Amino acid sequence: MLTAFLVVAPLLYLLVDTLYATRGWDDGTAGVLHVLGGVAYGFVLVRIASWATGWLAAATLFTGIVGACGNVAYGINTIHVSLGATDLVDQSGAATIIKPLGLFCPLAFLLAAVVVTRGGRARFGLAIGVAAILWPVAHIANIGWLAVAVNVLLVVGIVPLTWLGLADDARAR
């Protein structure tokens, strides 16, 4: 199941950001798929963390789960806005919780890039790492074309790991 999400999550999230880029950042359908994509990426990061050991495995797992929660929160916020409610990102107080949680998502991708690179798949790690750096730029500034490009990098970096993987006896250190 975890390996299957290496295909599902990047392709689903490519669709999500394509919808945002073409329909706007308050599209309800994109928000629903965003929630599902956020959950799917949680499973991806659990899978990638399983290829590491020690502090790197723990950090990838922690940031992956927290980042997935933040990602899901932003999707729920989009659904909320699409129904005519206040955008939580623009609010203070308790609503600000989604901002730091959301930043864990690209941090998790950056750690995933380290795991993949250490596991002998440097070109895929590079694609994931570049996507991790560009993710907050695209999503905080709502730059649709860049968000789509980020997701293309994640498809290129993550989907091939489905059949290439990282050998269990050559875990990242």
Backbone as CSV, one residue per row, in Angstrom:
resi,resn,N_x,N_y,N_z,CA_x,CA_y,CA_z,C_x,C_y,C_z
1,MET,0.813,-1.182,0.000,0.000,0.000,0.000,0.867,1.261,0.000
2,LEU,1.905,1.282,0.838,2.761,2.466,0.908,3.435,2.733,-0.432
3,THR,3.853,1.674,-1.103,4.502,1.829,-2.400,3.526,2.369,-3.438
4,ALA,2.283,1.939,-3.403,1.278,2.435,-4.351,1.086,3.945,-4.220
5,PHE,1.207,4.457,-3.009,1.049,5.901,-2.813,2.178,6.698,-3.452
6,LEU,3.304,6.056,-3.781,4.385,6.736,-4.500,3.919,7.181,-5.890
7,VAL,2.899,6.529,-6.411,2.308,6.923,-7.691,1.090,7.816,-7.455
8,VAL,0.226,7.397,-6.560,-1.044,8.092,-6.335,-0.840,9.541,-5.888
9,ALA,-0.033,9.759,-4.868,0.093,11.104,-4.294,0.641,12.137,-5.279
10,PRO,1.771,11.879,-5.936,2.282,12.912,-6.850,1.342,13.211,-8.016
11,LEU,0.709,12.179,-8.572,-0.209,12.415,-9.688,-1.469,13.145,-9.229
12,LEU,-1.979,12.770,-8.075,-3.155,13.443,-7.532,-2.850,14.907,-7.232
13,TYR,-1.707,15.167,-6.638,-1.363,16.546,-6.291,-1.025,17.379,-7.530
14,LEU,-0.537,16.757,-8.579,-0.350,17.462,-9.848,-1.716,17.928,-10.365
15,LEU,-2.716,17.078,-10.252,-4.072,17.453,-10.635,-4.576,18.599,-9.759
16,VAL,-4.341,18.511,-8.460,-4.781,19.553,-7.524,-4.231,20.913,-7.937
17,ASP,-2.925,21.004,-8.113,-2.346,22.306,-8.426,-2.661,22.755,-9.848
18,THR,-2.940,21.821,-10.742,-3.413,22.197,-12.070,-4.803,22.831,-11.967
19,LEU,-5.647,22.251,-11.123,-6.972,22.842,-10.895,-6.851,24.226,-10.262
20,TYR,-5.981,24.352,-9.256,-5.784,25.673,-8.648,-5.287,26.683,-9.681
21,ALA,-4.348,26.268,-10.507,-3.771,27.178,-11.505,-4.805,27.616,-12.539
22,THR,-5.736,26.740,-12.874,-6.705,27.063,-13.918,-8.029,27.604,-13.388
23,ARG,-8.402,27.233,-12.163,-9.706,27.635,-11.624,-9.623,28.640,-10.485
24,GLY,-8.443,28.803,-9.926,-8.290,29.722,-8.800,-8.025,28.972,-7.505
25,TRP,-7.438,29.677,-6.561,-6.998,29.074,-5.299,-8.138,28.844,-4.319
26,ASP,-9.361,29.182,-4.717,-10.514,28.959,-3.846,-11.499,27.958,-4.454
27,ASP,-11.015,27.099,-5.331,-11.857,26.105,-5.995,-12.175,24.946,-5.051
28,GLY,-13.450,24.695,-4.818,-13.877,23.651,-3.887,-13.471,22.250,-4.297
29,THR,-13.568,21.941,-5.585,-13.159,20.611,-6.066,-11.665,20.400,-5.829
30,ALA,-10.877,21.422,-6.141,-9.442,21.324,-5.865,-9.199,21.143,-4.380
31,GLY,-9.996,21.815,-3.542,-9.853,21.674,-2.091,-10.097,20.249,-1.623
32,VAL,-11.133,19.618,-2.147,-11.430,18.223,-1.774,-10.279,17.309,-2.190
33,LEU,-9.818,17.467,-3.419,-8.700,16.648,-3.891,-7.416,16.981,-3.144
34,HIS,-7.266,18.233,-2.733,-6.122,18.679,-1.930,-6.078,17.907,-0.610
35,VAL,-7.229,17.780,0.050,-7.291,17.014,1.304,-6.844,15.576,1.061
36,LEU,-7.367,14.955,0.017,-6.990,13.569,-0.289,-5.514,13.468,-0.653
37,GLY,-5.010,14.456,-1.402,-3.595,14.474,-1.758,-2.697,14.652,-0.554
38,GLY,-3.125,15.487,0.389,-2.360,15.675,1.627,-2.258,14.383,2.419
39,VAL,-3.364,13.658,2.507,-3.356,12.358,3.192,-2.433,11.391,2.451
40,ALA,-2.552,11.364,1.130,-1.727,10.453,0.323,-0.243,10.740,0.509
41,TYR,0.136,12.023,0.572,1.542,12.355,0.781,2.020,11.936,2.172
42,GLY,1.129,11.860,3.137,1.517,11.320,4.443,2.027,9.893,4.304
43,PHE,1.331,9.090,3.509,1.765,7.709,3.282,3.076,7.641,2.505
44,VAL,3.256,8.547,1.550,4.516,8.605,0.793,5.679,8.843,1.745
45,LEU,5.512,9.777,2.647,6.608,10.123,3.542,6.865,9.037,4.580
46,VAL,5.837,8.286,4.951,6.058,7.107,5.800,6.900,6.095,5.025
47,ARG,6.576,5.886,3.747,7.337,4.936,2.922,8.789,5.378,2.782
48,ILE,8.999,6.645,2.468,10.364,7.130,2.288,11.129,7.082,3.605
49,ALA,10.482,7.403,4.709,11.141,7.318,6.021,11.576,5.892,6.328
50,SER,10.839,4.908,5.798,11.195,3.501,6.049,12.499,3.109,5.360
51,TRP,12.971,3.930,4.433,14.225,3.661,3.747,15.420,4.272,4.480
52,ALA,15.173,4.947,5.573,16.242,5.600,6.335,16.369,4.939,7.699
53,THR,17.380,5.344,8.447,17.571,4.860,9.813,17.894,6.053,10.712
54,GLY,17.826,5.813,12.003,18.255,6.797,12.987,17.509,8.112,12.910
55,TRP,18.285,9.198,13.147,17.687,10.532,13.207,17.013,10.919,11.904
56,LEU,17.548,10.487,10.764,16.968,10.854,9.476,15.599,10.196,9.289
57,ALA,15.481,8.953,9.686,14.187,8.275,9.606,13.173,8.954,10.521
58,ALA,13.597,9.246,11.751,12.697,9.881,12.716,12.274,11.270,12.251
59,ALA,13.212,12.057,11.755,12.900,13.413,11.308,11.995,13.393,10.080
60,THR,12.242,12.467,9.163,11.413,12.364,7.959,10.006,11.935,8.327
61,LEU,9.892,10.979,9.226,8.577,10.518,9.666,7.820,11.635,10.386
62,PHE,8.479,12.310,11.326,7.839,13.385,12.092,7.380,14.514,11.171
63,THR,8.297,15.026,10.353,7.928,16.145,9.484,6.908,15.718,8.432
64,GLY,6.990,14.467,8.009,6.028,13.962,7.032,4.615,13.935,7.574
65,ILE,4.455,13.445,8.789,3.115,13.379,9.383,2.598,14.778,9.706
66,VAL,3.432,15.620,10.324,3.008,16.985,10.645,2.722,17.758,9.351
67,GLY,3.592,17.591,8.347,3.382,18.261,7.063,2.115,17.806,6.365
68,ALA,1.794,16.521,6.453,0.544,16.021,5.869,-0.654,16.653,6.567
69,CYS,-0.560,16.794,7.877,-1.647,17.452,8.625,-1.809,18.901,8.181
70,GLY,-0.704,19.612,8.027,-0.768,20.988,7.555,-1.313,21.082,6.149
71,ASN,-0.906,20.160,5.300,-1.370,20.129,3.922,-2.885,19.909,3.890
72,VAL,-3.371,18.972,4.679,-4.808,18.704,4.765,-5.538,19.951,5.288
73,ALA,-4.957,20.627,6.273,-5.585,21.833,6.823,-5.771,22.901,5.747
74,TYR,-4.775,23.059,4.892,-4.910,24.041,3.809,-5.992,23.621,2.820
75,GLY,-6.128,22.335,2.567,-7.206,21.863,1.695,-8.572,22.132,2.300
76,ILE,-8.704,21.892,3.595,-9.972,22.189,4.278,-10.239,23.688,4.252
77,ASN,-9.196,24.489,4.406,-9.364,25.937,4.315,-9.892,26.332,2.941
78,THR,-9.383,25.697,1.892,-9.871,25.999,0.544,-11.351,25.666,0.428
79,ILE,-11.752,24.528,0.959,-13.172,24.158,0.935,-13.978,25.218,1.688
80,HIS,-13.479,25.627,2.829,-14.113,26.646,3.670,-14.308,27.941,2.875
81,VAL,-13.265,28.391,2.195,-13.330,29.629,1.408,-14.282,29.459,0.222
82,SER,-14.263,28.279,-0.407,-15.128,28.050,-1.573,-16.606,28.132,-1.211
83,LEU,-16.917,27.944,0.051,-18.303,28.018,0.519,-18.673,29.421,0.995
84,GLY,-17.747,30.361,0.800,-18.029,31.742,1.152,-17.576,32.161,2.533
85,ALA,-16.854,31.310,3.212,-16.403,31.627,4.566,-15.069,32.376,4.527
86,THR,-14.657,32.828,5.677,-13.417,33.585,5.827,-12.206,32.688,5.602
87,ASP,-11.225,33.216,4.900,-9.971,32.504,4.679,-9.182,32.498,5.995
88,LEU,-8.923,31.320,6.522,-8.216,31.218,7.797,-6.798,31.762,7.729
89,VAL,-6.190,31.734,6.553,-4.831,32.234,6.388,-4.754,33.725,6.714
90,ASP,-5.853,34.437,6.484,-5.887,35.876,6.724,-6.311,36.236,8.147
91,GLN,-6.538,35.249,8.975,-7.003,35.487,10.337,-5.854,35.388,11.334
92,SER,-6.097,35.884,12.519,-5.103,35.781,13.591,-5.595,34.780,14.631
93,GLY,-4.861,34.665,15.704,-5.251,33.761,16.780,-5.131,32.307,16.396
94,ALA,-6.127,31.536,16.775,-6.102,30.086,16.568,-5.952,29.694,15.103
95,ALA,-6.444,30.532,14.192,-6.379,30.211,12.762,-4.948,30.126,12.246
96,THR,-4.015,30.738,12.934,-2.632,30.746,12.450,-1.943,29.389,12.562
97,ILE,-2.572,28.422,13.192,-1.949,27.105,13.360,-1.613,26.452,12.024
98,ILE,-2.411,26.732,10.980,-2.141,26.058,9.708,-0.854,26.544,9.048
99,LYS,-0.418,27.757,9.351,0.791,28.284,8.703,2.037,27.484,9.075
100,PRO,2.362,27.325,10.357,3.563,26.530,10.659,3.394,25.064,10.291
101,LEU,2.201,24.514,10.461,1.989,23.119,10.072,2.221,22.941,8.578
102,GLY,1.751,23.902,7.790,1.923,23.831,6.342,3.377,23.856,5.914
103,LEU,4.222,24.558,6.655,5.638,24.630,6.294,6.376,23.317,6.539
104,PHE,5.798,22.443,7.340,6.415,21.133,7.543,6.354,20.279,6.283
105,CYS,5.404,20.561,5.400,5.281,19.769,4.166,6.528,19.897,3.293
106,PRO,6.952,21.112,2.915,8.175,21.187,2.111,9.418,20.752,2.882
107,LEU,9.428,20.933,4.196,10.555,20.440,4.993,10.626,18.917,4.913
108,ALA,9.479,18.272,4.964,9.443,16.809,4.833,9.955,16.371,3.466
109,PHE,9.592,17.108,2.419,10.094,16.780,1.081,11.608,16.956,1.017
110,LEU,12.120,17.968,1.690,13.570,18.185,1.702,14.281,17.013,2.382
111,LEU,13.740,16.552,3.500,14.322,15.384,4.181,14.166,14.129,3.319
112,ALA,13.045,14.007,2.631,12.852,12.871,1.721,13.911,12.889,0.627
113,ALA,14.247,14.080,0.145,15.290,14.207,-0.874,16.629,13.692,-0.347
114,VAL,16.912,13.976,0.916,18.158,13.484,1.531,18.130,11.961,1.607
115,VAL,17.010,11.399,2.046,16.886,9.938,2.151,17.100,9.291,0.786
116,VAL,16.428,9.809,-0.217,16.509,9.226,-1.553,17.932,9.364,-2.108
117,THR,18.545,10.512,-1.901,19.915,10.717,-2.377,20.881,9.780,-1.671
118,ARG,20.783,9.674,-0.363,21.654,8.768,0.393,21.417,7.315,0.024
119,GLY,20.221,7.023,-0.470,19.903,5.659,-0.879,20.378,5.326,-2.285
120,GLY,21.134,6.223,-2.895,21.711,5.939,-4.201,20.876,6.392,-5.382
121,ARG,19.895,7.206,-5.162,19.030,7.697,-6.249,19.133,9.225,-6.326
122,ALA,20.357,9.718,-6.557,20.649,11.155,-6.469,19.808,11.999,-7.416
123,ARG,19.596,11.556,-8.643,18.848,12.415,-9.577,17.391,12.562,-9.146
124,PHE,16.838,11.519,-8.530,15.467,11.616,-8.030,15.433,12.477,-6.769
125,GLY,16.450,12.323,-5.944,16.572,13.165,-4.753,16.699,14.637,-5.117
126,LEU,17.433,14.927,-6.186,17.590,16.308,-6.645,16.244,16.892,-7.074
127,ALA,15.470,16.129,-7.813,14.152,16.600,-8.259,13.252,16.891,-7.058
128,ILE,13.272,15.990,-6.074,12.457,16.184,-4.873,12.962,17.398,-4.092
129,GLY,14.276,17.546,-3.991,14.862,18.666,-3.254,14.539,20.016,-3.874
130,VAL,14.634,20.111,-5.187,14.290,21.368,-5.870,12.808,21.669,-5.671
131,ALA,11.972,20.642,-5.777,10.535,20.827,-5.538,10.276,21.318,-4.114
132,ALA,11.008,20.769,-3.157,10.833,21.167,-1.754,11.160,22.641,-1.546
133,ILE,12.194,23.111,-2.218,12.597,24.518,-2.084,11.589,25.438,-2.774
134,LEU,11.081,25.025,-3.923,10.142,25.864,-4.674,8.704,25.788,-4.158
135,TRP,8.382,24.712,-3.418,7.016,24.520,-2.921,6.480,25.744,-2.179
136,PRO,7.166,26.236,-1.142,6.588,27.389,-0.422,6.528,28.653,-1.276
137,VAL,7.464,28.833,-2.186,7.422,29.999,-3.072,6.134,29.955,-3.895
138,ALA,5.859,28.810,-4.503,4.683,28.656,-5.355,3.385,28.783,-4.574
139,HIS,3.334,28.157,-3.400,2.069,28.081,-2.677,1.794,29.297,-1.794
140,ILE,2.804,29.900,-1.240,2.564,31.098,-0.429,2.199,32.276,-1.330
141,ALA,2.879,32.381,-2.465,2.609,33.484,-3.392,1.480,33.166,-4.382
142,ASN,0.915,31.956,-4.307,-0.161,31.540,-5.217,0.235,31.689,-6.692
143,ILE,1.391,31.140,-7.034,1.877,31.171,-8.414,1.533,29.821,-9.047
144,GLY,0.425,29.803,-9.770,-0.112,28.563,-10.309,0.848,27.781,-11.184
145,TRP,1.466,28.434,-12.158,2.354,27.716,-13.074,3.542,27.113,-12.326
146,LEU,4.037,27.824,-11.294,5.165,27.302,-10.522,4.718,26.112,-9.666
147,ALA,3.507,26.185,-9.114,2.980,25.058,-8.339,2.860,23.816,-9.215
148,VAL,2.422,23.992,-10.448,2.332,22.856,-11.383,3.736,22.325,-11.675
149,ALA,4.692,23.215,-11.916,6.073,22.782,-12.179,6.658,22.030,-10.983
150,VAL,6.371,22.499,-9.777,6.825,21.811,-8.561,6.296,20.385,-8.544
151,ASN,5.037,20.236,-8.895,4.442,18.902,-8.882,4.956,18.009,-9.997
152,VAL,5.322,18.586,-11.114,5.969,17.791,-12.167,7.295,17.249,-11.629
153,LEU,8.043,18.099,-10.924,9.302,17.634,-10.307,9.040,16.507,-9.305
154,LEU,7.969,16.618,-8.535,7.661,15.556,-7.567,7.252,14.269,-8.267
155,VAL,6.535,14.369,-9.367,6.201,13.169,-10.148,7.479,12.522,-10.656
156,VAL,8.370,13.327,-11.223,9.647,12.822,-11.758,10.517,12.227,-10.653
157,GLY,10.488,12.827,-9.469,11.343,12.371,-8.380,10.798,11.214,-7.573
158,ILE,9.479,11.106,-7.475,8.890,10.109,-6.575,8.330,8.890,-7.305
159,VAL,7.593,9.094,-8.387,6.934,7.962,-9.061,7.914,6.854,-9.449
160,PRO,9.096,7.156,-10.036,10.013,6.063,-10.392,10.477,5.231,-9.196
161,LEU,10.392,5.778,-7.998,10.793,5.016,-6.805,9.876,3.817,-6.573
162,THR,8.722,3.824,-7.222,7.789,2.705,-7.116,8.454,1.417,-7.561
163,TRP,9.168,1.465,-8.670,9.828,0.247,-9.161,11.320,0.235,-8.874
164,LEU,11.913,1.404,-8.657,13.352,1.435,-8.335,13.592,1.283,-6.840
165,GLY,12.751,1.947,-6.036,12.879,1.879,-4.581,14.276,2.133,-4.091
166,LEU,14.500,1.756,-2.877,15.823,1.774,-2.269,15.970,0.424,-1.594
167,ALA,17.026,-0.287,-1.903,17.206,-1.636,-1.356,17.196,-1.602,0.166
168,ASP,16.458,-2.530,0.769,16.377,-2.587,2.236,17.742,-2.765,2.884
169,ASP,18.655,-3.457,2.209,19.981,-3.681,2.801,20.927,-2.520,2.535
170,ALA,20.458,-1.509,1.798,21.286,-0.327,1.538,20.586,0.929,2.043
171,ARG,19.991,0.807,3.231,19.246,1.932,3.803,20.106,3.167,3.934
172,ALA,19.440,4.334,3.794,20.140,5.613,3.968,20.627,5.738,5.394
173,ARG,21.799,6.355,5.557,22.347,6.519,6.890,22.450,7.970,7.251
